Amino acid sequence: MIILITGSNGYLGSNFINQFKDKYIFEKFSLINQKIEDIKFDNINIVLHCAALVHQKIEYSYEKYYEINVEYPVKLAKLAKQNGVRQFVFISTIAVYGEDIEKLDENTICNPITPYGKSKLEAEKELLKLDDGDFIVSIVRPPMIYGKNAPGNIDNLVKLVKKLPIIPLGSIGNKRSFILIQNILNIINEIVIQRKEGVFLASDDQPLSTSKLIELIANNLEKKIYLIKIPFFESLLKLVKPSFHKRLYGSLEVDNTLTKKKLNLSNPYSVEDGIKLMIKGEKN
């Protein structure tokens, strides 16, 4: 089976190639360096579209998000369909559900707030219109992906634990879902093998509180830390850095029971296994 993959240098794309290099043949495509019209779809069975314009420190206009996250994948999918490709797998995001939601599942109504979330949902709608049975469209919505060498907020917590023996983030009882890179690779692979169409939620089986996450990180780093609660710290953080406060204290729990039932799968790794893999990597 030959898979055309976009975003092959990104975290998800590069890990998918590395995980399944002995199972699939990969053709790579770069939106930056190549033109969609120049793609040769000969013998391509599946397109896995990982490339995207994600949240940036410098916020781009919605027009830029629309160009990269909607126009490019839709154009790519239409050409793929015209040339006999049988499946298009689109990596979306739980940002399509919005910002002020604490628990979600496959039936939760989408209400995106950010340009990133809005553009991803618009792309989903346009891509699903192309699904006709012969051309299968599969949408995957993950929360934050973590793992060995992954960028993002969890990596920032790892750096924090390495530097500070005392951390003022104790007794936080929130629930936040993430997904280990190996777990989402498993889901994508099953979608490909089973040729399943529709929308799928990706998530680890259990959410974590920020305090529990820090404890797991410290345990795997074999680092002694003290998690304490400072009464005014949360209020101060909410005032000074509201978005950062939300990530540390807010809940965002993902229930993907329907996805696992539809694919008849379970995650190969628990959250405890996942944090261990993130810190120590896989042993040969």
Rosetta blueprint (number, residue, H / E / L):
1 M L
2 I E
3 I E
4 L E
5 I E
6 T E
7 G L
8 S L
9 N L
10 G L
11 Y H
12 L H
13 G H
14 S H
15 N H
16 F H
17 I H
18 N H
19 Q H
20 F L
21 K L
22 D L
23 K L
24 Y L
25 I E
26 F E
27 E E
28 K E
29 F E
30 S L
31 L L
32 I L
33 N L
34 Q L
35 K L
36 I H
37 E H
38 D H
39 I L
40 K L
41 F L
42 D L
43 N L
44 I L
45 N L
46 I E
47 V E
48 L E
49 H E
50 C L
51 A L
52 A L
53 L L
54 V L
55 H L
56 Q L
57 K L
58 I L
59 E L
60 Y L
61 S L
62 Y H
63 E H
64 K H
65 Y H
66 Y H
67 E H
68 I H
69 N H
70 V H
71 E H
72 Y H
73 P H
74 V H
75 K H
76 L H
77 A H
78 K H
79 L H
80 A H
81 K H
82 Q H
83 N L
84 G L
85 V L
86 R L
87 Q E
88 F E
89 V E
90 F E
91 I E
92 S L
93 T L
94 I H
95 A H
96 V H
97 Y H
98 G L
99 E L
100 D L
101 I L
102 E L
103 K E
104 L E
105 D E
106 E L
107 N L
108 T L
109 I L
110 C L
111 N L
112 P L
113 I L
114 T L
115 P H
116 Y H
117 G H
118 K H
119 S H
120 K H
121 L H
122 E H
123 A H
124 E H
125 K H
126 E H
127 L H
128 L H
129 K L
130 L L
131 D L
132 D L
133 G L
134 D L
135 F L
136 I E
137 V E
138 S E
139 I E
140 V E
141 R E
142 P L
143 P L
144 M L
145 I E
146 Y E
147 G L
148 K L
149 N L
150 A L
151 P L
152 G L
153 N H
154 I H
155 D H
156 N H
157 L H
158 V H
159 K H
160 L H
161 V H
162 K H
163 K H
164 L L
165 P L
166 I E
167 I E
168 P L
169 L L
170 G L
171 S L
172 I L
173 G L
174 N L
175 K L
176 R E
177 S L
178 F L
179 I E
180 L E
181 I H
182 Q H
183 N H
184 I H
185 L H
186 N H
187 I H
188 I H
189 N H
190 E H
191 I H
192 V H
193 I H
194 Q H
195 R L
196 K L
197 E L
198 G E
199 V E
200 F E
201 L E
202 A L
203 S L
204 D L
205 D L
206 Q L
207 P L
208 L E
209 S L
210 T H
211 S H
212 K H
213 L H
214 I H
215 E H
216 L H
217 I H
218 A H
219 N H
220 N H
221 L H
222 E L
223 K L
224 K L
225 I L
226 Y E
227 L E
228 I L
229 K L
230 I L
231 P H
232 F H
233 F H
234 E H
235 S H
236 L H
237 L H
238 K H
239 L H
240 V H
241 K L
242 P H
243 S H
244 F H
245 H H
246 K H
247 R H
248 L H
249 Y H
250 G L
251 S L
252 L E
253 E E
254 V E
255 D E
256 N L
257 T H
258 L H
259 T H
260 K H
261 K H
262 K H
263 L H
264 N L
265 L L
266 S L
267 N L
268 P L
269 Y L
270 S L
271 V H
272 E H
273 D H
274 G H
275 I H
276 K H
277 L H
278 M H
279 I H
280 K H
281 G L
282 E L
283 K L
284 N L
